Amino acid sequence: MRIAIIGQQDFGKAVLEAFLARGDEVAGVFCAPEKEGAKADPLKTSALEEGMKVFQFASLRSDEAHRAMRALEADLGIMAFVLQFAPQSLVSIPKKGTIQYHPSLLPKYRGPSSINWPIIRGETETGLSIFRPTDGLDEGPVILQKRTPIGPDDTLGSVYFERLFPLGVQALLEAADLVMAGRQAETVQDESVASYEGWCRAAEARINWANHVDFIYDLIRGCNPAPGAWTTLAGKKLQVFDCRKERFRTFGAVKGRVGELSEITPASFFVTAQGGRIEVLKAKHEDGKKLPSPDLVASLGLGAGTIFGT
């Protein structure tokens, strides 16, 4: 088949390489322009190394983008990690239309941070969908889905890089074959169970130590590695990454006040929350780099009784 890829970054690169590896023809690649000073997009770099046409339009709504897509004469469009809006007028140009990857079980968790939110909300399952893009964000008919569990200690990093990333590459290959053979089922999304969540960014990732330890733990997991759940220490930001949780079982087991550094061990330190404590294993102060907790404790001079969130 002859395809056009719209995508970016490592996922887009992996999708490109997967189609090439099995002998498909990639007519051209569309990726977003890099911001000033940013590294070259891995998808762009890989496509140029293969001698392919690469297009970087500020807007996929532009006449130039439409002319470029028409000139490729692709059988199928493949959208692999796309943050630019791709209008229906563009994605309908390939002979068999376009298919898109989204890392959630649509219609749940539409939106740009669909891996973060299920973890933050304590879900035990997520997945991915391959669907037909429309002018509504993540609202088009679904061609296929893959499910994967979210373990109690999974992070955004483990769910995405170990499962949703490789599963997504294979799912795009599978869906492309179905569409080219005319054997795909396209299921309209059930709006009665649909949800949309916006970006999970710094404002959403702030830790409130008065919340329950389960909620805080899920927030940290869902923001690890990005955007990084954070608290404050003497007015400066401290991001918490690798951690564990400890629940209090009795009143007598409670150690420290909410937000207090209640214990330091050779490998970690504990911060008290409602119903338990977060054991911090790796964190990053805004003035430094990500460090194991013992190094952070030493560099900041932390001691029992330190209060976070101040």
Backbone torsions as a table, in degrees:
resi	resn	phi	psi	omega
1	MET	NA	156.1	179.4
2	ARG	-109.5	117.4	-172.6
3	ILE	-121.7	158.3	169.0
4	ALA	-118.0	131.0	-178.4
5	ILE	-105.6	130.7	170.7
6	ILE	-114.8	118.6	-176.5
7	GLY	-176.2	-163.3	178.8
8	GLN	-170.2	167.2	171.5
9	GLN	58.9	-162.5	-171.3
10	ASP	-65.3	-34.9	179.2
11	PHE	-66.2	-44.9	177.0
12	GLY	-59.6	-41.2	177.9
13	LYS	-62.0	-44.3	-179.5
14	ALA	-63.5	-37.8	178.0
15	VAL	-65.9	-45.2	176.9
16	LEU	-56.1	-49.2	-177.5
17	GLU	-64.6	-34.8	-179.5
18	ALA	-67.7	-42.1	177.9
19	PHE	-67.2	-41.5	179.0
20	LEU	-64.6	-38.2	-175.9
21	ALA	-62.5	-27.5	-179.6
22	ARG	-101.0	9.2	171.5
23	GLY	95.1	8.0	177.1
24	ASP	-74.9	156.0	-179.6
25	GLU	-98.2	125.1	176.6
26	VAL	-101.9	110.1	-174.8
27	ALA	-73.5	-31.0	-178.9
28	GLY	-177.5	164.9	-176.1
29	VAL	-130.3	133.0	173.7
30	PHE	-110.0	128.0	173.3
31	CYS	-142.6	157.0	-175.9
32	ALA	-68.6	147.5	175.1
33	PRO	-62.0	141.4	176.7
34	GLU	-72.2	146.2	173.4
35	LYS	-70.4	154.9	-177.9
36	GLU	-57.4	128.2	179.2
37	GLY	85.8	-6.3	-179.0
38	ALA	-79.6	157.0	175.4
39	LYS	-67.3	155.3	177.6
40	ALA	-61.7	139.9	178.4
41	ASP	-61.6	128.7	180.0
42	PRO	-57.6	-35.8	177.2
43	LEU	-64.0	-45.5	178.4
44	LYS	-59.8	-47.2	-178.4
45	THR	-59.7	-46.1	-179.3
46	SER	-63.8	-42.9	-179.4
47	ALA	-64.2	-41.7	178.9
48	LEU	-65.5	-37.4	177.5
49	GLU	-63.2	-28.8	178.0
50	GLU	-86.5	1.4	179.0
51	GLY	75.5	25.3	-176.4
52	MET	-90.4	161.3	171.9
53	LYS	-73.7	129.8	178.5
54	VAL	-123.5	129.9	-179.7
55	PHE	-118.3	133.6	177.4
56	GLN	-129.9	89.5	-178.9
57	PHE	-96.7	139.8	176.5
58	ALA	-62.2	-29.5	177.7
59	SER	-141.3	133.3	175.9
60	LEU	-80.0	-3.0	174.0
61	ARG	-79.8	-14.6	-171.0
62	SER	-67.4	154.8	175.6
63	ASP	-61.2	-35.7	-179.7
64	GLU	-62.6	-40.8	178.6
65	ALA	-64.5	-41.4	179.3
66	HIS	-65.5	-41.7	178.6
67	ARG	-63.9	-40.7	179.6
68	ALA	-63.7	-42.8	179.6
69	MET	-64.6	-43.2	179.6
70	ARG	-62.1	-38.7	-177.8
71	ALA	-66.3	-24.5	-179.1
72	LEU	-72.3	-25.3	-179.5
73	GLU	51.7	47.8	-178.3
74	ALA	-77.6	149.9	172.7
75	ASP	-75.1	-36.7	-172.3
76	LEU	-149.3	139.4	172.2
77	GLY	-95.4	141.9	-179.6
78	ILE	-123.7	118.3	177.7
79	MET	-103.2	114.9	-173.4
80	ALA	-126.1	95.4	-178.4
81	PHE	65.0	77.6	-175.8
82	VAL	-117.2	122.1	176.7
83	LEU	-102.7	-18.7	174.0
84	GLN	-76.2	147.7	175.4
85	PHE	-75.1	125.6	177.7
86	ALA	-109.2	107.4	-174.9
87	PRO	-69.2	158.0	179.0
88	GLN	-56.5	-34.4	179.9
89	SER	-63.5	-26.1	177.7
90	LEU	-86.0	-48.5	-173.0
91	VAL	-71.6	-14.8	178.4
92	SER	-88.3	-3.2	-178.0
93	ILE	-68.0	-46.3	177.7
94	PRO	-55.8	150.2	-173.1
95	LYS	-55.0	-39.3	-179.5
96	LYS	-104.8	17.4	-179.9
97	GLY	76.4	-152.3	-174.1
98	THR	-137.6	148.3	172.7
99	ILE	-121.8	153.1	-174.4
100	GLN	-135.7	144.8	175.4
101	TYR	-93.1	135.8	172.8
102	HIS	-139.7	127.8	-175.0
103	PRO	-84.7	60.7	168.2
104	SER	-158.8	169.2	176.4
105	LEU	-89.1	84.2	179.4
106	LEU	-55.6	143.2	14.4
107	PRO	-89.5	7.6	176.8
108	LYS	-78.8	145.2	175.1
109	TYR	58.9	48.3	164.9
110	ARG	-65.5	153.4	176.0
111	GLY	118.1	176.6	-168.6
112	PRO	-81.4	-13.3	-178.9
113	SER	-120.8	46.5	-171.0
114	SER	-74.8	-8.2	173.5
115	ILE	-90.4	-39.1	179.9
116	ASN	-60.5	-52.2	-166.7
117	TRP	-63.3	-41.2	177.8
118	PRO	-60.0	-36.9	178.8
119	ILE	-69.5	-45.7	179.6
120	ILE	-58.9	-35.5	-177.6
121	ARG	-87.1	5.0	175.5
122	GLY	76.9	20.3	177.6
123	GLU	-64.6	153.3	178.7
124	THR	-107.9	2.4	178.4
125	GLU	-149.9	144.3	170.6
126	THR	-143.2	-160.7	-179.3
127	GLY	170.8	-159.8	-179.7
128	LEU	-140.2	158.9	178.4
129	SER	-131.9	140.6	167.2
130	ILE	-109.0	123.5	-171.1
131	PHE	-142.1	171.3	176.4
132	ARG	-88.3	119.6	178.7
133	PRO	-69.3	141.7	174.6
134	THR	-129.8	-177.5	178.0
135	ASP	-73.1	-13.2	172.2
136	GLY	-86.8	135.2	-173.6
137	LEU	-66.0	114.2	177.2
138	ASP	60.2	32.4	-173.5
139	GLU	-108.5	-3.1	-173.4
140	GLY	-76.3	168.3	-179.2
141	PRO	-62.6	142.6	-174.6
142	VAL	-92.8	133.1	179.2
143	ILE	-93.7	-45.0	176.2
144	LEU	-156.1	160.8	178.0
145	GLN	-138.0	151.7	173.5
146	LYS	-126.9	137.0	-178.6
147	ARG	-108.0	151.4	175.4
148	THR	-150.2	142.4	178.9
149	PRO	-72.3	154.7	167.6
150	ILE	-108.2	110.6	179.9
151	GLY	-71.8	162.8	-176.8
152	PRO	-63.4	-19.7	179.8
153	ASP	-117.9	10.5	176.3
154	ASP	-63.9	150.7	173.0
155	THR	-117.6	171.2	173.0
156	LEU	-53.8	-42.9	-178.9
157	GLY	-61.0	-45.4	-177.8
158	SER	-70.6	-40.1	-179.6
159	VAL	-64.8	-43.4	-176.5
160	TYR	-76.6	-57.7	-170.8
161	PHE	-71.3	-31.9	-178.4
162	GLU	-88.2	-22.7	-173.8
163	ARG	-131.7	-61.0	-173.7
164	LEU	-66.7	-30.4	177.3
165	PHE	-67.6	-61.5	-178.7
166	PRO	-65.2	-38.1	177.1
167	LEU	-62.1	-36.8	-178.9
168	GLY	-67.2	-40.0	177.4
169	VAL	-60.5	-48.1	-179.5
170	GLN	-66.3	-35.6	-179.9
171	ALA	-66.3	-35.8	176.8
172	LEU	-65.9	-39.8	175.6
173	LEU	-61.3	-46.1	-178.9
174	GLU	-62.5	-45.6	-178.9
175	ALA	-67.1	-38.2	178.2
176	ALA	-60.6	-41.9	178.5
177	ASP	-63.9	-41.2	178.9
178	LEU	-62.0	-44.8	-178.3
179	VAL	-66.2	-43.5	-178.9
180	MET	-64.8	-30.7	178.6
181	ALA	-86.5	-6.1	-178.2
182	GLY	70.5	25.4	-176.1
183	ARG	-109.3	8.1	-176.9
184	GLN	-77.7	144.2	167.4
185	ALA	-97.7	138.7	-179.9
186	GLU	-121.9	105.1	-173.2
187	THR	-96.6	122.2	177.8
188	VAL	-64.5	135.7	-178.7
189	GLN	-69.6	142.7	-179.6
190	ASP	-83.9	104.6	-175.8
191	GLU	-66.3	-19.6	-178.4
192	SER	-70.0	-19.2	179.2
193	VAL	-117.6	12.0	-176.9
194	ALA	-76.5	152.0	173.6
195	SER	-146.4	149.6	175.7
196	TYR	-128.6	131.8	174.5
197	GLU	-126.2	141.0	179.1
198	GLY	-82.3	-164.1	-177.7
199	TRP	-62.0	141.7	167.8
200	CYS	-97.3	102.8	-176.7
201	ARG	-123.9	-166.3	-173.7
202	ALA	-56.9	-40.1	-178.1
203	ALA	-61.9	-36.6	-179.4
204	GLU	-80.8	-18.0	-171.9
205	ALA	-96.3	5.2	-178.3
206	ARG	-74.7	133.5	-179.8
207	ILE	-84.8	129.9	170.3
208	ASN	-108.5	108.1	-173.9
209	TRP	-67.2	-12.3	175.5
210	ALA	-78.7	-11.3	174.9
211	ASN	-72.9	167.0	179.6
212	HIS	-68.2	146.3	-177.9
213	VAL	-58.7	-33.4	178.2
214	ASP	-63.6	-44.0	179.8
215	PHE	-64.0	-44.1	-179.2
216	ILE	-63.8	-42.6	-179.7
217	TYR	-61.9	-43.7	179.1
218	ASP	-66.0	-36.6	176.4
219	LEU	-61.9	-46.1	-179.7
220	ILE	-62.9	-44.2	179.4
221	ARG	-61.6	-43.1	-176.8
222	GLY	-73.0	-12.5	178.8
223	CYS	-111.0	10.3	-177.6
224	ASN	-107.3	109.4	19.2
225	PRO	-97.6	-10.8	-176.3
226	ALA	-137.3	138.5	6.6
227	PRO	-82.8	-3.6	-177.3
228	GLY	89.7	106.6	176.2
229	ALA	-63.3	146.0	-173.1
230	TRP	-144.8	157.4	173.2
231	THR	-133.0	-173.1	177.6
232	THR	-124.4	153.9	176.7
233	LEU	-139.5	111.3	-177.1
234	ALA	52.9	40.8	175.1
235	GLY	84.3	-0.9	179.5
236	LYS	-112.9	150.4	-173.7
237	LYS	-76.9	137.3	173.5
238	LEU	-128.3	115.5	178.6
239	GLN	-90.3	136.4	-179.7
240	VAL	-107.7	127.9	-178.7
241	PHE	-114.3	-97.2	-177.5
242	ASP	-70.4	134.5	-177.7
243	CYS	-160.7	171.8	171.1
244	ARG	-134.2	168.0	176.4
245	LYS	-122.2	150.4	177.2
246	GLU	-129.7	123.1	179.4
247	ARG	-90.6	143.7	170.5
248	PHE	-81.1	132.3	-179.5
249	ARG	-99.0	-26.3	-178.7
250	THR	-140.1	164.7	176.6
251	PHE	-59.9	-38.4	-178.8
252	GLY	-67.4	-18.2	-179.0
253	ALA	-83.7	-11.7	-176.2
254	VAL	-65.1	130.4	178.7
255	LYS	-125.4	120.4	175.1
256	GLY	82.6	170.8	176.1
257	ARG	-93.9	165.1	177.2
258	VAL	-57.2	127.6	179.6
259	GLY	85.4	1.4	-176.4
260	GLU	-92.7	138.0	169.7
261	LEU	-72.4	107.3	-169.5
262	SER	-101.6	-10.3	179.4
263	GLU	-165.9	142.9	173.1
264	ILE	-120.6	130.6	177.0
265	THR	-116.5	173.0	178.3
266	PRO	-60.8	-21.6	-175.5
267	ALA	-117.0	-5.6	-170.4
268	SER	-163.8	178.1	166.1
269	PHE	-140.0	155.1	-175.2
270	PHE	-110.5	138.0	173.6
271	VAL	-120.7	129.2	-175.9
272	THR	-79.5	139.0	175.6
273	ALA	-131.2	-173.7	175.4
274	GLN	-72.6	122.3	175.6
275	GLY	84.6	1.4	-179.7
276	GLY	166.7	-163.5	-179.0
277	ARG	-133.9	150.6	171.0
278	ILE	-98.0	124.4	175.0
279	GLU	-93.0	110.7	-175.7
280	VAL	-87.8	123.8	-179.6
281	LEU	-105.1	-30.6	-179.8
282	LYS	-148.9	135.4	-177.2
283	ALA	-152.4	172.3	-178.0
284	LYS	-140.8	120.5	173.9
285	HIS	-82.4	148.9	-175.4
286	GLU	-62.6	-18.9	179.2
287	ASP	-92.9	1.4	-176.1
288	GLY	-143.1	-157.8	-178.8
289	LYS	-111.1	172.0	179.1
290	LYS	-64.9	129.4	-174.2
291	LEU	-135.7	151.0	166.9
292	PRO	-61.4	150.0	-174.0
293	SER	-55.6	-41.6	179.7
294	PRO	-58.2	-39.3	179.1
295	ASP	-68.6	-37.3	179.4
296	LEU	-67.6	-43.8	178.4
297	VAL	-57.7	-44.5	-178.7
298	ALA	-67.7	-43.8	-175.5
299	SER	-69.3	-32.6	-178.5
300	LEU	-96.7	-7.5	-178.4
301	GLY	65.7	38.4	-178.3
302	LEU	-71.8	147.3	176.3
303	GLY	-144.7	164.0	177.3
304	ALA	-55.8	137.1	-178.2
305	GLY	99.8	-12.7	174.7
306	THR	-58.6	137.9	-179.1
307	ILE	-108.3	126.3	175.6
308	PHE	-96.7	157.3	-177.8
309	GLY	89.5	17.4	-179.6
310	THR	-114.3	NA	NA
